């Protein structure tokens, strides 16, 4: 499976996705959106994928939306946006609903929709020189890519509004303090630590990870009682897996659990 906007391979349970249009700044153009959805679908449907690692090549992680595409034909702009976001948003949803955790390694500037993708990831490692730029209101538009869903959940509603409306740029350290990213990693260690985290997760109880992702994703919209019931049913599904049975037995016998994602 080959793509124009991405590099994509699966090895040792890790789906490695690389934004691969460095000469253009890895823009979120129509090709990017279509391929992002195709890759998300491939990952979500493949039981061999137990963790996902997203990184990028080039001077930028991503410059965000592609202004060349957005300004090509004003009369066609509404159709273009609806078509592109249909693919992009389906990809975001499929990564959110799949069992495998998603890790993002941000080495440089991430703008606009790329910030939303970072907010949607389960773990984000960033180099000290990375930056996160809101971008949307700078060109007179609002956010897409799950911005309004994930950003308030990561940094809080007021901080999200400030970041987006005032069109702020956050350093990696500010993003860490706000809760947008997981941790800051020295640039020469970024790929090493991101891959190590992805491999650690790929060796873990993937079905339990999937239940945790689903519970966290939906908890803000449920009452306490409804969430408690969902936790109970999720626990039932977990304890019926081979991983849980083997894991509980291993801990009981004081040995290290070995998980296979089933």
WOMO-V611779 format. One record per helix or strand of 3 or more residues. SS is the DSSP state (hx for helix, st for strand). FROM is the first residue (numbers start at 1). LEN is the number of residues. Records with the same first field share a line. If there is no record, write none. Layout:
SS: FROM-LEN, FROM-LEN
This chain:
st: 6-6, 14-6, 51-6, 101-6, 109-3, 123-4, 131-3, 169-3
hx: 22-3, 30-15, 67-4, 74-24, 113-8, 136-4, 147-9, 157-9, 172-7, 187-16, 206-16, 224-16, 242-11
